[in-house]
Amino acid sequence: MYAMIPLVLRGTGTPQLNDIEVVQRFATYQLALNFCMVACFFVNFAASIRYLTRHWPGADAMAIAAAEVGLLFCCAFVVAGAVASHRFFAVWWAWSTTGTAALLLSFVYASYLILRRYANVGQCSTLAAILGVFAFVDIPLTYVSIAMRNATRHVAGPGIVPSAEYRPLVETSIGFLFFAATAVAVRYRKKRLRQQADDQEAFADH
């Protein structure tokens, strides 16, 4: 619902766009998705550090909630990139720097969630927090390494957003951020309730 705010703000009387404007519009939405993805992963990074230093269960719940929502935005970014690549270049994957980096990050954070689900209960939170820290540190390293690879192979990277797209970019980012914040809050609340129920059950057993 919040993600529709940019469309409402821009109105319904938008004129027909040419091919270049359509490409720029796709790039705008992808950049907004990328921004929200990194924001969620940063929250996971900060919460993971907080859990490793303080062992606060709330930080553990926030870390997993942010990772879930961040992975959602990451997958949306990858899918949007594939659709745009097929629409404008007639190939489903162009091996762009940001697209390839997002694909690799989706694997990393998917492994993070798999670890949270299947690791032993006593070790799960600590191991996942360590993985969350290294996963976020890996973001700039992944981007730079792929950019260097594309430079040697002469693969085109993303262009600069034109000034006409600044306002749509800000509006779209705000809408996505509202959605991300709401989703993280809902997932965090659910995780905290589950943690409290598990604590009460463990206390009753003793």
Backbone as CSV, one residue per row, in Angstrom:
resi,resn,N_x,N_y,N_z,CA_x,CA_y,CA_z,C_x,C_y,C_z
1,MET,0.831,-1.203,0.000,0.000,0.000,0.000,0.865,1.253,0.000
2,TYR,1.855,1.295,0.905,2.725,2.464,0.960,3.531,2.637,-0.325
3,ALA,3.842,1.526,-0.987,4.623,1.613,-2.219,3.854,2.286,-3.337
4,MET,2.534,2.427,-3.198,1.735,3.098,-4.210,1.711,4.606,-4.033
5,ILE,2.275,5.123,-2.923,2.277,6.566,-2.678,2.923,7.350,-3.806
6,PRO,4.084,6.919,-4.346,4.682,7.679,-5.437,3.793,7.792,-6.651
7,LEU,3.025,6.727,-6.965,2.145,6.771,-8.118,1.016,7.767,-7.908
8,VAL,0.512,7.822,-6.660,-0.549,8.771,-6.356,-0.031,10.201,-6.417
9,LEU,1.178,10.428,-5.869,1.744,11.768,-5.869,2.014,12.268,-7.276
10,ARG,2.362,11.371,-8.175,2.675,11.782,-9.528,1.427,11.973,-10.373
11,GLY,0.300,11.453,-9.871,-0.930,11.656,-10.605,-1.134,10.623,-11.690
12,THR,-2.288,10.702,-12.338,-2.646,9.733,-13.376,-2.576,10.328,-14.764
13,GLY,-2.208,11.592,-14.866,-2.176,12.230,-16.170,-0.800,12.234,-16.800
14,THR,0.021,11.216,-16.545,1.367,11.163,-17.088,1.309,10.929,-18.591
15,PRO,1.995,11.742,-19.401,1.985,11.544,-20.848,2.729,10.282,-21.253
16,GLN,2.513,9.859,-22.510,3.186,8.668,-23.018,4.699,8.889,-23.025
17,LEU,5.444,7.905,-22.525,6.880,8.026,-22.405,7.563,7.399,-23.612
18,ASN,8.683,8.005,-24.036,9.470,7.389,-25.090,10.378,6.320,-24.485
19,ASP,11.157,5.644,-25.345,11.966,4.518,-24.872,13.005,4.949,-23.846
20,ILE,13.649,6.092,-24.072,14.670,6.563,-23.134,14.049,6.884,-21.784
21,GLU,12.877,7.510,-21.777,12.211,7.849,-20.519,11.750,6.597,-19.788
22,VAL,11.333,5.577,-20.536,10.931,4.323,-19.900,12.126,3.659,-19.229
23,VAL,13.281,3.673,-19.902,14.497,3.130,-19.317,14.861,3.885,-18.043
24,GLN,14.762,5.217,-18.086,15.071,6.015,-16.908,14.100,5.729,-15.773
25,ARG,12.832,5.511,-16.108,11.843,5.214,-15.073,12.125,3.864,-14.421
26,PHE,12.479,2.870,-15.231,12.867,1.577,-14.676,14.071,1.733,-13.753
27,ALA,15.060,2.522,-14.199,16.264,2.726,-13.378,15.912,3.405,-12.066
28,THR,14.948,4.314,-12.092,14.528,5.011,-10.880,13.940,4.037,-9.871
29,TYR,13.034,3.169,-10.316,12.425,2.202,-9.409,13.452,1.196,-8.904
30,GLN,14.369,0.795,-9.757,15.408,-0.129,-9.314,16.311,0.513,-8.267
31,LEU,16.648,1.784,-8.463,17.501,2.461,-7.495,16.795,2.600,-6.155
32,ALA,15.490,2.860,-6.184,14.722,2.950,-4.939,14.665,1.593,-4.240
33,LEU,14.469,0.523,-5.012,14.488,-0.820,-4.425,15.851,-1.130,-3.829
34,ASN,16.901,-0.750,-4.536,18.256,-0.995,-4.051,18.522,-0.236,-2.758
35,PHE,18.051,1.000,-2.683,18.252,1.817,-1.482,17.566,1.177,-0.276
36,CYS,16.330,0.721,-0.445,15.603,0.098,0.666,16.225,-1.240,1.048
37,MET,16.723,-1.981,0.051,17.400,-3.243,0.332,18.615,-3.024,1.223
38,VAL,19.462,-2.059,0.855,20.663,-1.777,1.638,20.282,-1.263,3.027
39,ALA,19.216,-0.456,3.120,18.778,0.058,4.422,18.366,-1.089,5.347
40,CYS,17.614,-2.051,4.809,17.205,-3.197,5.629,18.414,-4.033,6.054
41,PHE,19.335,-4.236,5.137,20.524,-5.021,5.475,21.411,-4.291,6.478
42,PHE,21.402,-2.956,6.441,22.151,-2.205,7.451,21.519,-2.376,8.828
43,VAL,20.187,-2.382,8.889,19.503,-2.627,10.162,19.864,-4.016,10.674
44,ASN,19.900,-5.000,9.791,20.312,-6.346,10.181,21.742,-6.342,10.701
45,PHE,22.624,-5.601,10.051,24.023,-5.493,10.461,24.145,-4.879,11.856
46,ALA,23.449,-3.754,12.069,23.513,-3.077,13.362,22.910,-3.934,14.467
47,ALA,21.781,-4.582,14.180,21.149,-5.433,15.186,22.011,-6.649,15.505
48,SER,22.706,-7.172,14.502,23.581,-8.321,14.734,24.741,-7.941,15.649
49,ILE,25.319,-6.763,15.414,26.397,-6.296,16.292,25.875,-6.086,17.711
50,ARG,24.683,-5.521,17.810,24.089,-5.302,19.140,23.874,-6.630,19.868
51,TYR,23.434,-7.636,19.136,23.217,-8.933,19.781,24.537,-9.569,20.200
52,LEU,25.558,-9.461,19.361,26.851,-10.054,19.696,27.493,-9.388,20.910
53,THR,27.236,-8.095,21.097,27.852,-7.376,22.210,27.003,-7.395,23.473
54,ARG,25.670,-7.407,23.322,24.794,-7.318,24.499,23.938,-8.561,24.720
55,HIS,23.823,-9.422,23.707,22.968,-10.612,23.781,21.537,-10.251,24.160
56,TRP,21.037,-9.177,23.565,19.654,-8.757,23.805,18.743,-9.469,22.815
57,PRO,17.735,-10.213,23.275,16.857,-10.945,22.354,16.128,-10.041,21.365
58,GLY,15.828,-8.804,21.783,15.162,-7.888,20.870,16.004,-7.574,19.641
59,ALA,17.315,-7.477,19.820,18.202,-7.236,18.686,18.205,-8.430,17.744
60,ASP,18.131,-9.623,18.299,18.063,-10.825,17.475,16.793,-10.844,16.645
61,ALA,15.666,-10.456,17.257,14.401,-10.405,16.534,14.432,-9.341,15.449
62,MET,15.023,-8.190,15.736,15.124,-7.122,14.745,16.014,-7.541,13.578
63,ALA,17.088,-8.268,13.870,18.006,-8.703,12.812,17.309,-9.615,11.813
64,ILE,16.567,-10.584,12.306,15.924,-11.511,11.393,14.773,-10.846,10.646
65,ALA,14.050,-9.927,11.305,12.965,-9.214,10.628,13.506,-8.351,9.487
66,ALA,14.593,-7.646,9.746,15.194,-6.805,8.711,15.753,-7.643,7.569
67,ALA,16.321,-8.802,7.885,16.855,-9.677,6.842,15.744,-10.199,5.939
68,GLU,14.615,-10.547,6.521,13.492,-11.046,5.719,12.988,-9.981,4.751
69,VAL,12.788,-8.770,5.251,12.283,-7.693,4.394,13.347,-7.274,3.381
70,GLY,14.609,-7.228,3.811,15.680,-6.881,2.892,15.804,-7.882,1.756
71,LEU,15.650,-9.171,2.061,15.698,-10.186,1.014,14.528,-10.029,0.050
72,LEU,13.384,-9.609,0.555,12.234,-9.349,-0.313,12.558,-8.243,-1.318
73,PHE,13.136,-7.144,-0.845,13.519,-6.056,-1.742,14.638,-6.493,-2.686
74,CYS,15.537,-7.309,-2.203,16.640,-7.795,-3.033,16.099,-8.636,-4.189
75,CYS,15.181,-9.542,-3.904,14.582,-10.358,-4.960,13.776,-9.507,-5.931
76,ALA,13.062,-8.500,-5.408,12.310,-7.602,-6.284,13.252,-6.839,-7.209
77,PHE,14.402,-6.430,-6.685,15.391,-5.729,-7.495,15.925,-6.630,-8.605
78,VAL,16.228,-7.877,-8.286,16.745,-8.814,-9.281,15.709,-9.082,-10.365
79,VAL,14.458,-9.313,-9.955,13.394,-9.588,-10.923,13.144,-8.368,-11.806
80,ALA,13.102,-7.179,-11.192,12.891,-5.965,-11.973,14.023,-5.753,-12.973
81,GLY,15.248,-6.053,-12.561,16.374,-5.925,-13.473,16.283,-6.894,-14.637
82,ALA,15.855,-8.136,-14.358,15.718,-9.120,-15.428,14.625,-8.718,-16.416
83,VAL,13.501,-8.225,-15.897,12.407,-7.787,-16.765,12.836,-6.603,-17.629
84,ALA,13.522,-5.637,-17.007,13.979,-4.468,-17.763,14.999,-4.872,-18.823
85,SER,15.893,-5.790,-18.467,16.897,-6.241,-19.429,16.248,-6.934,-20.625
86,HIS,15.240,-7.759,-20.357,14.545,-8.440,-21.459,13.740,-7.462,-22.292
87,ARG,13.173,-6.438,-21.627,12.336,-5.468,-22.345,13.155,-4.591,-23.284
88,PHE,14.341,-4.191,-22.852,15.093,-3.204,-23.615,16.283,-3.782,-24.377
89,PHE,16.799,-4.957,-23.938,17.987,-5.509,-24.588,17.765,-6.918,-25.123
90,ALA,16.540,-7.440,-24.962,16.160,-8.744,-25.509,16.953,-9.895,-24.887
91,VAL,17.497,-9.693,-23.714,18.150,-10.772,-22.952,17.642,-10.688,-21.518
92,TRP,17.529,-11.840,-20.872,16.999,-11.854,-19.521,18.034,-11.435,-18.481
93,TRP,19.302,-11.534,-18.819,20.333,-11.162,-17.840,21.500,-10.510,-18.564
94,ALA,21.857,-9.287,-18.141,22.917,-8.526,-18.805,24.203,-8.470,-18.000
95,TRP,24.247,-9.128,-16.845,25.429,-9.153,-15.972,25.883,-7.744,-15.595
96,SER,24.930,-6.879,-15.297,25.270,-5.543,-14.805,25.853,-5.639,-13.407
97,THR,26.547,-4.595,-12.996,27.223,-4.621,-11.693,26.229,-4.753,-10.546
98,THR,25.224,-3.872,-10.524,24.267,-3.888,-9.418,23.394,-5.138,-9.442
99,GLY,22.984,-5.564,-10.637,22.134,-6.737,-10.733,22.837,-8.005,-10.275
100,THR,24.080,-8.188,-10.703,24.840,-9.366,-10.305,25.155,-9.340,-8.812
101,ALA,25.501,-8.154,-8.295,25.760,-8.029,-6.863,24.515,-8.365,-6.052
102,ALA,23.350,-7.874,-6.495,22.102,-8.167,-5.787,21.778,-9.653,-5.841
103,LEU,22.065,-10.300,-6.969,21.810,-11.738,-7.076,22.663,-12.518,-6.085
104,LEU,23.943,-12.164,-5.990,24.822,-12.838,-5.038,24.393,-12.566,-3.596
105,LEU,23.974,-11.326,-3.325,23.530,-11.000,-1.967,22.252,-11.759,-1.604
106,SER,21.393,-11.986,-2.592,20.182,-12.756,-2.310,20.533,-14.170,-1.860
107,PHE,21.582,-14.758,-2.448,22.024,-16.082,-2.016,22.578,-16.030,-0.588
108,VAL,23.347,-14.968,-0.284,23.959,-14.852,1.041,22.890,-14.727,2.124
109,TYR,21.916,-13.828,1.903,20.900,-13.616,2.936,19.864,-14.738,2.959
110,ALA,19.699,-15.438,1.847,18.863,-16.638,1.885,19.522,-17.705,2.755
111,SER,20.846,-17.828,2.653,21.565,-18.765,3.526,21.470,-18.326,4.981
112,TYR,21.428,-17.015,5.216,21.249,-16.491,6.579,19.917,-16.968,7.160
113,LEU,18.848,-16.855,6.371,17.529,-17.272,6.863,17.453,-18.789,7.005
114,ILE,18.118,-19.513,6.107,18.148,-20.974,6.236,18.874,-21.379,7.519
115,LEU,19.969,-20.681,7.817,20.691,-20.942,9.063,19.803,-20.694,10.269
116,ARG,19.030,-19.613,10.225,18.137,-19.306,11.345,17.088,-20.392,11.534
117,ARG,16.727,-21.037,10.475,15.651,-22.032,10.554,16.141,-23.402,10.997
118,TYR,17.347,-23.783,10.577,17.776,-25.161,10.765,18.949,-25.341,11.725
119,ALA,19.586,-24.263,12.170,20.697,-24.422,13.108,20.170,-24.813,14.490
120,ASN,21.059,-25.338,15.317,20.681,-25.679,16.688,20.258,-24.424,17.431
121,VAL,19.273,-24.569,18.291,18.703,-23.418,18.968,19.760,-22.658,19.772
122,GLY,20.626,-23.360,20.445,21.621,-22.696,21.283,22.652,-21.905,20.504
123,GLN,22.937,-22.309,19.260,23.954,-21.661,18.460,23.375,-20.777,17.363
124,CYS,22.104,-20.879,17.111,21.482,-20.231,15.957,21.690,-18.725,15.948
125,SER,21.348,-18.061,17.031,21.388,-16.599,17.071,22.802,-16.065,16.900
126,THR,23.760,-16.678,17.589,25.142,-16.197,17.507,25.727,-16.416,16.120
127,LEU,25.537,-17.598,15.552,26.048,-17.886,14.221,25.405,-16.983,13.170
128,ALA,24.093,-16.770,13.303,23.403,-15.913,12.344,23.868,-14.467,12.470
129,ALA,24.120,-14.003,13.690,24.603,-12.638,13.878,25.971,-12.446,13.229
130,ILE,26.844,-13.433,13.378,28.166,-13.359,12.743,28.022,-13.324,11.228
131,LEU,27.156,-14.183,10.680,26.930,-14.192,9.240,26.335,-12.873,8.769
132,GLY,25.431,-12.283,9.568,24.838,-11.006,9.192,25.860,-9.891,9.102
133,VAL,26.830,-9.891,10.012,27.884,-8.877,9.983,28.745,-9.037,8.735
134,PHE,29.184,-10.259,8.472,30.034,-10.494,7.305,29.268,-10.282,5.995
135,ALA,27.973,-10.590,5.990,27.178,-10.399,4.777,27.092,-8.925,4.409
136,PHE,26.905,-8.058,5.400,26.801,-6.625,5.090,28.157,-6.064,4.660
137,VAL,29.223,-6.507,5.315,30.558,-6.064,4.913,30.867,-6.512,3.486
138,ASP,30.248,-7.615,3.076,30.489,-8.154,1.741,29.817,-7.325,0.650
139,ILE,28.868,-6.461,1.002,28.139,-5.694,-0.022,29.077,-4.829,-0.859
140,PRO,29.872,-3.918,-0.255,30.777,-3.113,-1.099,31.846,-3.941,-1.793
141,LEU,32.316,-4.999,-1.140,33.331,-5.848,-1.767,32.776,-6.536,-3.005
142,THR,31.541,-7.020,-2.907,30.910,-7.670,-4.058,30.708,-6.690,-5.201
143,TYR,30.229,-5.498,-4.868,29.973,-4.497,-5.905,31.264,-4.118,-6.623
144,VAL,32.328,-3.864,-5.863,33.603,-3.441,-6.464,34.187,-4.555,-7.327
145,SER,34.149,-5.792,-6.845,34.726,-6.901,-7.605,33.993,-7.104,-8.925
146,ILE,32.647,-7.005,-8.904,31.883,-7.171,-10.138,32.105,-5.992,-11.072
147,ALA,32.223,-4.784,-10.509,32.502,-3.616,-11.334,33.845,-3.763,-12.040
148,MET,34.851,-4.274,-11.345,36.162,-4.489,-11.961,36.081,-5.557,-13.053
149,ARG,35.310,-6.608,-12.805,35.138,-7.650,-13.816,34.459,-7.094,-15.055
150,ASN,33.388,-6.303,-14.859,32.673,-5.742,-16.002,33.533,-4.750,-16.766
151,ALA,34.414,-4.035,-16.049,35.283,-3.077,-16.721,36.253,-3.791,-17.660
152,THR,36.742,-4.953,-17.240,37.672,-5.700,-18.090,36.958,-6.353,-19.265
153,ARG,35.651,-6.617,-19.093,34.883,-7.249,-20.172,34.028,-6.245,-20.925
154,HIS,34.116,-4.967,-20.565,33.393,-3.893,-21.259,31.879,-4.106,-21.190
155,VAL,31.421,-4.475,-19.983,29.976,-4.602,-19.750,29.468,-3.292,-19.189
156,ALA,28.408,-2.771,-19.773,27.889,-1.462,-19.360,27.259,-1.544,-17.993
157,GLY,27.519,-0.545,-17.172,26.908,-0.460,-15.851,25.752,0.508,-15.848
158,PRO,25.139,0.762,-14.696,24.001,1.648,-14.624,24.412,3.088,-14.862
159,GLY,23.556,3.832,-15.518,23.844,5.225,-15.791,23.446,6.118,-14.636
160,ILE,23.774,7.386,-14.779,23.429,8.372,-13.768,21.971,8.759,-13.924
161,VAL,21.265,8.862,-12.821,19.866,9.238,-12.866,19.757,10.698,-13.312
162,PRO,18.983,11.009,-14.355,18.863,12.401,-14.808,18.134,13.250,-13.783
163,SER,18.332,14.543,-13.886,17.742,15.459,-12.907,16.220,15.398,-12.911
164,ALA,15.623,15.075,-14.054,14.160,14.995,-14.130,13.603,13.856,-13.299
165,GLU,14.443,12.878,-12.963,13.994,11.718,-12.195,14.296,11.843,-10.707
166,TYR,14.873,12.964,-10.274,15.197,13.116,-8.853,13.945,13.068,-7.987
167,ARG,12.929,13.826,-8.368,11.701,13.847,-7.568,11.004,12.484,-7.570
168,PRO,10.816,11.836,-8.750,10.237,10.484,-8.697,11.058,9.513,-7.861
169,LEU,12.385,9.659,-7.902,13.239,8.774,-7.109,13.003,8.979,-5.620
170,VAL,12.933,10.239,-5.190,12.702,10.529,-3.771,11.325,10.031,-3.342
171,GLU,10.298,10.286,-4.159,8.946,9.861,-3.807,8.833,8.342,-3.751
172,THR,9.441,7.677,-4.728,9.397,6.221,-4.747,10.153,5.637,-3.559
173,SER,11.311,6.207,-3.243,12.096,5.727,-2.109,11.332,5.900,-0.803
174,ILE,10.655,7.037,-0.650,9.867,7.265,0.563,8.754,6.225,0.687
175,GLY,8.062,5.965,-0.432,7.000,4.967,-0.403,7.506,3.588,-0.035
176,PHE,8.620,3.183,-0.654,9.196,1.882,-0.344,9.708,1.816,1.092
177,LEU,10.271,2.921,1.592,10.763,2.943,2.968,9.625,2.799,3.968
178,PHE,8.495,3.448,3.707,7.330,3.276,4.573,6.895,1.818,4.596
179,PHE,6.847,1.209,3.422,6.462,-0.197,3.348,7.465,-1.075,4.092
180,ALA,8.761,-0.814,3.884,9.799,-1.606,4.546,9.720,-1.457,6.052
181,ALA,9.567,-0.225,6.538,9.496,0.009,7.979,8.291,-0.700,8.589
182,THR,7.153,-0.641,7.903,5.957,-1.315,8.405,6.147,-2.824,8.439
183,ALA,6.720,-3.374,7.368,6.928,-4.815,7.306,7.914,-5.282,8.375
184,VAL,8.995,-4.528,8.571,9.969,-4.888,9.609,9.326,-4.832,10.991
185,ALA,8.518,-3.795,11.234,7.860,-3.666,12.535,6.921,-4.839,12.801
186,VAL,6.167,-5.242,11.784,5.240,-6.366,11.949,5.995,-7.659,12.213
187,ARG,7.046,-7.899,11.424,7.823,-9.120,11.614,8.559,-9.106,12.960
188,TYR,9.051,-7.943,13.371,9.734,-7.834,14.659,8.775,-8.150,15.797
189,ARG,7.576,-7.612,15.738,6.592,-7.881,16.776,6.265,-9.363,16.858
190,LYS,6.142,-10.009,15.708,5.838,-11.436,15.696,6.982,-12.248,16.287
191,LYS,8.223,-11.878,15.958,9.372,-12.594,16.509,9.483,-12.406,18.018
192,ARG,9.226,-11.197,18.502,9.310,-10.939,19.945,8.243,-11.722,20.701
193,LEU,7.038,-11.797,20.169,5.987,-12.577,20.817,6.366,-14.054,20.874
194,ARG,6.987,-14.541,19.795,7.420,-15.934,19.794,8.534,-16.160,20.814
195,GLN,9.469,-15.215,20.916,10.542,-15.331,21.904,9.977,-15.345,23.317
196,GLN,9.024,-14.467,23.592,8.433,-14.414,24.926,7.665,-15.690,25.244
197,ALA,6.975,-16.238,24.233,6.252,-17.493,24.458,7.222,-18.636,24.737
198,ASP,8.335,-18.660,24.014,9.340,-19.708,24.249,9.961,-19.565,25.634
199,ASP,10.201,-18.333,26.068,10.771,-18.106,27.402,9.796,-18.566,28.482
200,GLN,8.519,-18.271,28.314,7.529,-18.686,29.299,7.395,-20.208,29.343
201,GLU,7.489,-20.836,28.168,7.406,-22.300,28.126,8.619,-22.933,28.798
202,ALA,9.788,-22.353,28.558,10.998,-22.878,29.192,10.957,-22.673,30.708
203,PHE,10.436,-21.534,31.147,10.314,-21.268,32.579,9.313,-22.230,33.222
204,ALA,8.219,-22.541,32.502,7.241,-23.461,33.062,7.792,-24.881,33.189
205,ASP,8.668,-25.263,32.247,9.257,-26.598,32.303,10.178,-26.765,33.510
206,HIS,10.800,-25.657,33.917,11.692,-25.732,35.070,10.884,-25.586,36.384
